[in-house]
Amino acid sequence: MLAGAAAVWSMAGLTLWIGAGVVCPHGTCRVLELDRQLLGALDALQRPWLGAILTAATWLGSIAVLLPAALGLAWRYRRRGPPGAALLLPIAVGGAWLLAHAGKLLVVRPRPDLYPALIEMPADLSFPSAHTMQITAFAFAWVLAAGSRPGWAAVAAAALIILVVALSRLYLQVHFPSDVVIGMIAGAAWAVGLRLALGARA
């Protein structure tokens, strides 16, 4: 299992490395044309009611929300299955937070300024999206946690919450689409690798 975990984590690292090379080649960050087009399209779609919903929904990807939720679920799982089941969620969320912020410090990509942000611009850097990486790691870890046995409805709910948080970061104009996509891939790979390392069987 450790060999499999190392392979998956290598994919997460490679995704971050390649993504950094695309958005900030040779240390000079740029706006990709796809980033520009998608942010422009979302700016044109602004509606007060949608902004209010996504401003609230974006907090679902915050470490302040996800870490307590992960610890609560770990407490629930503590007597069910192998010990890895209880450890999976909090380590997935905490590790995703650390990886995302390490990436921010290494890549140093500024936040987007193409259109006005709908919330106060976060003080940290843009690449990768920590909210997206954290919610993806949390959702994957929850689905994979031993004893949870989620059905299709739970899997669909996990996918939906990832997509809503990812969309919120773009709609609110605080991330580039490339930040969000890389965050999703890296967060998923981190959680899957962690599941393999801990031996938590779904």
N, C-alpha and C positions, 0 to 999 in steps of 0.2 A: 504493500500500500504506500509506503514511503516513496518508492520509485515513481509510482503513478502521481503522487502529490507533487513531487519535484518537477515532473514533466508538465503538469498543469500550471504550477506556479511559474515555470519558465515561460509558458505562453502568456501569462499575465504580465510578466516583466517585459517580454518581447513586444507585447501590444503597447505598453507605455512607452517603450524606447522608440518603436517605429512611429507612433503617434507624435511623440515629441519632435522627431526628425522631420515630420511632415509639416507641423504647425510652426515650428521654430527652427528651421534649418540653419546650421552654423551659429546658433545662438541668437538669430534675428527673427523675432516672431512676426507672423503675417496673418492676414485675414484670408481664408480660403474662399473661393467664389461660392461654393456651396453654403458655407457659413453665412456669407453676405445675403444670398438669395433667401435662405430659410428664415433668417432673422427679419428680413424685410417683409416676407409674407406674413409672419406672425405679428409684426407691428401693424400691418394693415387689417388684421383680424381683431384688433383690440375692442373689447366691449366691457363696460363697467362690471357687469355681473360675472363675466368669465374671469376678469382680473381678480375679483374678490374670491372666487372659488379657488383659483390656482395660487393665490397668495397664501390662503390657508393650507392648501394641499402641499405646498412646498416644504412645510415644516415636518411632514412625514419622513423626509430624508435627513432631518437634522440629527446629529449625534445626541443632542439633548433629549430627543424623543426615543430614538432607536436603542440607545444603550440601556435605559431603564426597562424598555420593553423586552430586550434580549435577556436581561438579568431576571426579569419576571418569568419568562418562559423557561429559562435554565432552572429556576427553582421548581417549576412544575415538572420538568423532566428528570429531576435529580434521582428519583427512585425508579425510573423506567429505562430499561435498556442499559447499554454500556456507559461508563462515565463520559465518554466522548459526546454523548447526546446533550448533556447539560453544558459542556464546555463550548460546543459548536457555535451557538448563537452569539454569546458575548465576545468570543475571540474573533468571529467573523466580522462583527461590527467594529470592534476596537482596532483590529488589524487593517480593515479597509480605511478607517480614519487615518491611521498612521501612514499607510501607503499613499493615500491621496495627498496628504500634506507634504510627504517627502517629495512626491512628484512635483507639487507646486513650487517647492523651494529649488528644485533642480532645473526645472524648465523656465520658470519666471515669465509666464505668459500673462500680459495684462488682461483685465476684464474687458468685455466688448464695450465700445462707445459709439456704435453706429446709430443707435436709436436710444431715446430716453429710457432709463430703467424704471420699472413700475414700483420697485421697492428700494430701500436704501442699499446702495451697492456694498456687498461684503468687502471687508478690509483685506482679505487674503487674495491670493492669485487665482488664475482662471483654470489652468490645466493640471490635472483632470478635474471634472466636477465631483467634489467630495459627496454632495448630497446624493447624486446618482449612484456613485460607487458604493456608498453605505447602504442605500435602500436595496440595491441589487444583491449585495452580499447578505443582507438580512433576509430577504425573500428567498434566495436560494438555500441558505442555511436552514430556514424554517421548513421548507419543503423537504430537505434532505435529512432533517433531524430524526434520530431513531425514536420510534414510538408515536410520531405525529401522524403518520399514515394519511396524508391529505388526499382527498378525492380530486376529481377534475375541477370542481368548483373552487377548491382552495388553490389549486395551481393557477386557474384563471384569475383569481383574486390577486395572487402574488404578481402575476404578469401585469395586471392592470395597474397595481400600485406603483410598480417600477415605471411604467409608461407615463403615468400621471405626474410623478415627481420629475421625470426627465423632461416632459413637456413644460412643466411649470418653470423650470430653470431657463428654458428658452423663451417662453412667452413673457416672462418677467424681465428678459434682456440682461440677465446676469451671467450667462454662459454662452459660448459658441457651441453650435451643434457638435463639432468635433470633440470638444471637452466632454460632452455628455455621452457620445457613442463610445469613446475610449473608456470612460468611467464605468459604463455598463459592462463592457467586455472584461475589463480587469477585475471588477467586483465579482462577476460570475465565476471567473477562473480562480480567484482567491478562495471563494467559498467552497467550490468543488474540490480544490486541492486540499483544503482544510478538512473536509469531510473524509477524504481518503487518508489523510495523515492521522486523524483521530480514530479511524475505524468505525465511525458512526454509520450504521447500516440503516438505510431508509426502509 
